[in-house]
Amino acid sequence: MDKKEPLILAFDTSCDDTSVAVLKGRKVLSSVVSSQVDIHAEWGGVVPDIARREHEKNIPMVYEEALKKAKVSIEDIDYIASTYGPGLAIDLEIGLNFAKDLAIKYSKPFIPVNHMEGHLLSGLLENSKGKAFTEDVEKVKEGEGLEELFPAIGLLISGKHTELIYVKEVGDYVKLGQTLDDAVGEAFDKVGRILNFGYPGGPTLTEFAKKGKSGKIEFPIPMKNSNDLNFSYSGLKTAALYKTKELREEGRKDKEWVYDFCRGFMDAILESLVIKLESAIQEYGDVRSVFVGGGVFNSEEILREIGRVVRSYGLNYVYPAKEYRGDNAAMVGLVGYYKAQSGDYIEEKEEVEKVDRVPRLTF
Ligand code: ZN
């Protein structure tokens, strides 16, 4: 590791996790995430007001802990980065304002970061433990040959987003497609609710799917013939709701069919993702890699199945280690690092003051 690599302090409060990280270059020195999932579980989903209160309460401690774990002081930091969108407006501003205040107080250059760019590049974090399929990716994690991975396709799936991105190089993106309604994570949670799994529903649904048989209960494949690179999951959710009703009205107990139901639902989601990813790869024949990110990749099955497709095209598969799949500030710090390298930061205090949250920020 180059001793001259900059120290970056990064913040993310875009949803219900309060996270602060310290990076030295691409290496994560500390990544502290204070999760609120237990609090929101009682309400069946994220309540923005409650999340804001928790962020306000937690952020000073999470910040102190991140510095302490990284064994650095605020004076040592070279750049301060923070997510400014997309996310929940009243939550985004807690982390953003905290970061801006520090940048102004300690005269540090400030870097506003797109949270989704963080997910997109999360597989490049240096000590990300996710195994790369090719040496190219390992080489990049050691600091060389970044350009060899591009152009690339990015597939991002999380609670709020389902997106395909064409990545010409770091910082140069074109959105190819996105969900027209629900995101994959949202569809998992909504169907989890129909099946009384509690919140979040995704983890139980993917676990149960492992025990079910494919083809016993089938669902329509969303947007199969749409001839574009968009996604849609609200029709699948409605189909799941009707199917549940039908089965229950037949007098069949949930436990008799729930595993096969989850299997069928998972198969439909996976097939829709694979169809769109393959279309993107075929349409953009010059790509060398597929980058994936977002909390839904916590499903090892989704990570593996997408990987199988990527490898069948002979492409690099760049994916984050488990700890960087959900929301975290380390990925925000990584984007901050690349922006700092290209001189894309704000030094004037008046300009830092003006940076505002953009809840609907997009690529
Ligand atoms: Zn996210």
Boltz pocket constraint, residues with backbone or C-beta under 6 A from the ligand:
constraints:
  - pocket:
      binder: B
      contacts: [[A, 115], [A, 119], [A, 158], [A, 294], [A, 295], [A, 326], [A, 327]]
      max_distance: 6.0
